[in-house]
């Protein structure tokens, strides 16, 4: 295995490398064993449902916390694509993903066995982690009234129990969708939860396509948001109600949990917008 270079845009570039094996390029990634297993299972489900997926390569000496994934030449992701046709296709893919359901939430152990999740306990830990991150970051300079409102609205999600649990990506931002020819490929699935609430995926995507729905800014990086989100929802096949209280709470909570993210610069404004919409519902 010949190392060509590290992926400098990765969260941990030392653990993600472009390599060459027998004249073909692959992406080598070192993660925890649970993530590796989850990614393989996710790709197999995509394959079984005739959705685009990344091939993986098993080679001698590869450890449980290592994976080799197909390299897509050009490394183009959806954050650089502004075609409504692509986003409508994207919506159809996520509709298919979310139609794969179970009656319970689950994740996987490192050895590949299923682990059922108590959804309420999972959401409690998710909210607690968001608050913990805020504490470490001096509450992001949010005033006590806003913090209280965030905690109050987040806690209402503990009373929300999905009727069915969908297969979700769990980190559905635009950099986690590769564009290969005419195909869109999901990758880098979140290993915390495998079957969960579809609202989580939709909320994370909405953070990337926030302009015109949650904020109104004159920013060239966000100027296509509304038409792209509308195209996605056409493909997804559901009427998009940006005032749905459950959806708003998920958007607000995830924005709060990711307030220190360098990739989403309007999360604080999105939180204010969600709280205002919830107050007037």
Buried (B, 14 or more C-beta within 10 A) or exposed (E): EEEEEBBEEBEEEEBBBBBEEEEEBBBBBBBEBBBBBBBBBBBEBBEEBEBBBBEBBEEEEBEEBBBBBBBBEEEEBBBEBEBBEBBBBBBBBBBBBBEBEBEEBBBBEBEEEEEEBEBBEBBBEBBEEBBEBBEEEEBBEBEEEBBEBBBEBBBEBEEBEBEEBBBBBBBBBBBBBBBBEEEBBBBBBBBBBBBBBBBBBBBBBBBBBBBBBBBEBEEEEBEBBBBBBBBBBBBBEEEBEBEBBBBBBBBBBBBBBBBEEEEBEBBBBBBBBBBEBBEEE
